[in-house]
């Protein structure tokens, strides 16, 4: 089966890119399931109800989150009502929502999806290694196809997790840095990996924000309002081909599409 994984969707521009490309890719590439990171879908910070609704209309099946999970108050209600949004599994157990799910594709095949967040250069969280063991063991009771979104800053932490999970999950992809990496590979035991899917949002920006305020912050260190950029969009992600019989990744196609 083919699973399309889309990097951090940022603001209105990112949502428009979903409408532009998702249906086309589903048709041309025979995509079975679409996963997108939605933690920046509402003006770059969090995911409100209207943004969630747009992601659904654009053809997204599963939404993962990250360090901006709680930036929109509506997210708790969305996670309670909708069964296809997950937040990092290594958040405290008292937090709303869940860190993994089982999704049944149109072909009847079940896939598991897990969301975890890194601990390097991010707000301290529980161990992602302990959380991934717990969630993987739970999902393995229903399926051998497991996809992991590791929302993390440090490439070293992402790489360490990829080797830790090699042979235990089908795919681990990184999100959060908004810059696509070119290191996609299939690890020795059959797990597909890329350090970061990249950003689906405005091209001419600093991680989705207007450059001017960010530049000034670097120059003098003074507080600035970081405005969302609204120029031409880009679409970043990967298509992972998974063997339905054993859950191993057999092929990876990296996507970086830009508006002209």
C-alpha positions as CSV (number, residue, x, y, z in Angstrom):
1,X,0.0,0.0,0.0
2,X,1.0,3.6,-0.6
3,X,0.9,6.2,2.3
4,X,1.4,9.9,1.6
5,X,2.9,11.7,4.5
6,X,2.8,15.5,4.4
7,X,5.1,17.9,6.3
8,X,4.0,20.6,8.7
9,X,1.0,22.4,7.1
10,X,1.4,26.1,7.8
11,X,-1.5,28.6,7.7
12,X,-3.8,29.3,4.8
13,X,-1.1,28.9,2.2
14,X,-0.4,25.4,3.4
15,X,-4.0,24.5,3.5
16,X,-4.4,25.7,-0.1
17,X,-1.5,23.5,-1.2
18,X,-3.4,20.5,0.1
19,X,-6.4,21.4,-2.1
20,X,-4.1,21.8,-5.0
21,X,-2.1,18.6,-4.8
22,X,-3.6,15.9,-2.5
23,X,-6.4,14.7,-4.8
24,X,-4.1,14.8,-7.8
25,X,-1.5,12.7,-6.0
26,X,-4.1,10.3,-4.8
27,X,-5.2,9.7,-8.4
28,X,-1.8,9.6,-10.1
29,X,0.1,7.7,-7.4
30,X,-2.7,5.3,-6.2
31,X,-2.4,6.6,-2.6
32,X,-4.3,4.6,0.0
33,X,-3.9,6.8,3.1
34,X,-2.9,10.4,3.7
35,X,-1.2,11.6,6.9
36,X,-0.4,15.3,7.6
37,X,1.1,17.2,10.5
38,X,-1.4,19.9,11.4
39,X,0.1,21.7,14.4
40,X,0.7,24.9,12.4
41,X,-2.5,24.8,10.3
42,X,-4.1,27.8,11.9
43,X,-2.0,30.9,11.3
44,X,1.1,29.0,12.1
45,X,0.2,28.1,15.6
46,X,-2.1,25.2,16.5
47,X,-5.2,23.8,14.7
48,X,-8.6,25.3,15.2
49,X,-11.9,23.7,14.0
50,X,-12.1,25.6,10.7
51,X,-8.6,24.5,9.8
52,X,-9.3,20.9,10.8
53,X,-12.4,21.0,8.6
54,X,-10.4,22.2,5.6
55,X,-7.8,19.4,6.1
56,X,-10.6,16.9,6.0
57,X,-12.2,18.4,2.8
58,X,-8.7,18.4,1.2
59,X,-8.5,14.6,1.6
60,X,-6.4,14.2,4.8
61,X,-7.2,11.0,6.7
62,X,-5.0,11.4,9.8
63,X,-3.6,14.5,11.5
64,X,-0.6,14.4,13.8
65,X,0.5,17.3,16.0
66,X,3.6,18.6,17.9
67,X,4.8,21.4,20.2
68,X,2.0,23.7,19.1
69,X,-0.7,21.2,19.9
70,X,-2.3,23.3,22.6
71,X,-2.1,26.7,20.9
72,X,-5.7,26.7,19.8
73,X,-8.2,26.0,22.6
74,X,-10.5,24.1,20.2
75,X,-8.0,21.2,19.8
76,X,-9.1,19.5,23.0
77,X,-12.7,19.3,21.7
78,X,-11.6,18.3,18.3
79,X,-9.6,15.4,19.7
80,X,-12.5,14.3,21.9
81,X,-15.0,14.4,19.0
82,X,-12.8,13.3,16.1
83,X,-11.0,9.9,16.0
84,X,-8.3,10.9,13.5
85,X,-6.2,13.5,15.4
86,X,-3.4,12.4,17.7
87,X,-0.9,14.4,19.8
88,X,2.6,13.3,21.1
89,X,2.3,10.0,23.0
90,X,5.0,11.1,25.4
91,X,2.9,14.0,26.8
92,X,1.6,13.5,30.3
93,X,-1.2,11.0,30.5
94,X,-3.4,13.7,32.0
95,X,-3.3,15.6,28.7
96,X,-6.4,15.5,26.4
97,X,-6.3,13.2,23.4
98,X,-4.2,10.1,22.6
99,X,-0.8,9.4,21.1
100,X,-1.7,6.7,18.6
101,X,-4.6,5.3,16.6
102,X,-5.6,2.5,14.3
103,X,-7.0,3.5,10.9
104,X,-8.7,1.3,8.4
105,X,-8.0,2.2,4.8
106,X,-10.5,1.8,2.0
107,X,-9.0,-1.5,1.0
108,X,-9.7,-2.8,4.5
109,X,-6.1,-2.9,5.6
110,X,-5.4,-1.5,9.1
111,X,-2.5,0.8,9.8
112,X,-1.3,2.2,13.1
113,X,0.0,5.7,13.5
114,X,2.0,7.1,16.4
115,X,3.0,10.7,17.3
116,X,6.0,11.4,19.5
117,X,7.9,14.5,20.3
118,X,11.6,15.0,20.9
119,X,13.3,16.2,24.1
120,X,16.4,18.0,22.7
121,X,15.9,21.8,22.3
122,X,12.2,21.5,23.1
123,X,10.1,21.8,26.3
124,X,10.9,18.8,28.5
125,X,8.6,15.9,27.9
126,X,8.5,12.2,28.9
127,X,10.9,9.8,27.2
128,X,9.9,9.3,23.5
129,X,11.6,5.9,23.7
130,X,9.5,4.6,26.5
131,X,6.3,6.0,24.8
132,X,7.1,4.4,21.5
133,X,7.6,1.0,23.1
134,X,4.3,1.3,24.8
135,X,2.4,2.4,21.8
136,X,4.1,0.0,19.4
137,X,3.3,-3.0,21.5
138,X,-0.3,-1.9,21.7
139,X,-0.7,-1.4,17.9
140,X,1.1,-4.6,17.0
141,X,-1.8,-6.5,18.4
142,X,-3.9,-5.3,15.4
143,X,-1.5,-4.5,12.6
144,X,2.1,-4.9,11.3
145,X,1.9,-1.5,9.4
146,X,2.9,1.3,11.8
147,X,3.8,4.8,10.9
148,X,5.6,7.2,13.3
149,X,5.7,11.0,13.2
150,X,8.7,12.0,15.3
151,X,8.3,15.8,15.9
152,X,11.8,16.8,17.0
153,X,14.4,19.5,16.6
154,X,17.7,17.5,16.6
155,X,18.5,15.3,13.6
156,X,20.7,13.2,15.9
157,X,17.7,12.4,18.1
158,X,15.6,11.5,15.0
159,X,18.4,9.3,13.6
160,X,18.8,7.5,17.0
161,X,15.1,6.8,17.1
162,X,15.1,5.5,13.5
163,X,17.8,2.9,14.3
164,X,16.0,2.0,17.6
165,X,12.8,1.4,15.6
166,X,14.3,-0.4,12.6
167,X,12.3,-3.5,12.0
168,X,9.7,-2.6,14.6
169,X,7.7,-0.1,12.5
170,X,7.1,0.5,8.8
171,X,8.0,4.1,8.6
172,X,9.4,6.9,10.9
173,X,9.5,10.4,9.5
174,X,10.5,13.6,11.1
175,X,8.6,16.9,11.4
176,X,9.0,20.3,13.1
177,X,12.1,21.9,11.4
178,X,10.1,22.9,8.3
179,X,13.1,22.2,6.1
180,X,13.0,19.0,4.0
181,X,16.0,16.7,4.2
182,X,17.4,14.6,1.4
183,X,18.3,11.6,3.5
184,X,15.4,9.3,2.8
185,X,16.4,5.6,3.0
186,X,15.2,2.2,3.9
187,X,17.0,0.9,7.0
188,X,18.6,-2.6,7.1
189,X,15.5,-4.3,8.8
190,X,13.0,-2.7,6.5
191,X,11.9,0.6,8.1
192,X,11.6,3.7,5.9
193,X,13.1,6.9,7.2
194,X,13.5,10.6,6.5
195,X,14.8,13.2,9.0
196,X,12.2,15.8,8.0
197,X,9.4,15.9,5.5
198,X,9.6,19.6,5.2
199,X,7.0,22.4,5.2
200,X,3.8,22.7,3.3
201,X,3.3,26.5,3.3
202,X,4.7,29.8,1.9
203,X,7.9,29.5,-0.1
204,X,9.5,32.9,0.5
205,X,9.5,32.8,4.2
206,X,11.6,31.8,7.3
207,X,9.8,28.6,8.3
208,X,6.5,30.1,7.2
209,X,7.0,33.6,8.7
210,X,7.8,36.9,7.0
211,X,11.6,37.3,6.9
212,X,11.7,41.0,8.1
213,X,10.7,40.5,11.7
214,X,12.9,37.4,12.1
215,X,15.9,39.2,10.6
216,X,15.4,42.1,13.0
217,X,15.2,39.7,16.0
218,X,18.5,38.2,15.0
219,X,20.1,41.7,14.6
220,X,19.1,43.3,17.9
221,X,17.4,40.5,19.9
222,X,14.4,42.7,20.6
223,X,10.8,41.2,20.6
224,X,9.1,41.1,17.2
225,X,5.7,40.1,15.9
226,X,6.4,37.3,13.5
227,X,3.8,37.6,10.7
228,X,2.8,34.7,8.6
229,X,4.0,35.0,5.0
230,X,1.3,34.9,2.3
231,X,3.3,34.4,-0.9
232,X,3.4,31.4,-3.3
233,X,3.1,28.0,-1.7
234,X,5.1,24.8,-1.6
235,X,4.1,21.2,-0.8
236,X,6.5,18.8,0.9
237,X,6.2,15.2,1.9
238,X,7.0,11.6,1.0
239,X,5.1,8.6,-0.4
240,X,6.1,5.4,1.4
241,X,5.3,2.1,-0.3
242,X,4.6,-0.6,2.3
243,X,4.4,-4.4,1.8
244,X,1.0,-5.3,3.2
245,X,2.2,-8.8,4.0
246,X,5.0,-8.0,6.4
247,X,4.7,-4.2,7.1
248,X,8.2,-3.4,5.6
249,X,8.9,-0.3,3.5
250,X,9.8,-1.1,0.0
251,X,10.1,2.3,-1.7
252,X,10.2,6.0,-0.8
253,X,9.4,8.9,-3.1
254,X,10.2,12.3,-1.8
255,X,8.0,15.2,-2.9
256,X,8.9,18.9,-3.1
257,X,6.3,20.8,-5.3
258,X,6.4,24.6,-5.8
259,X,3.9,27.0,-7.2
260,X,5.4,29.0,-10.1
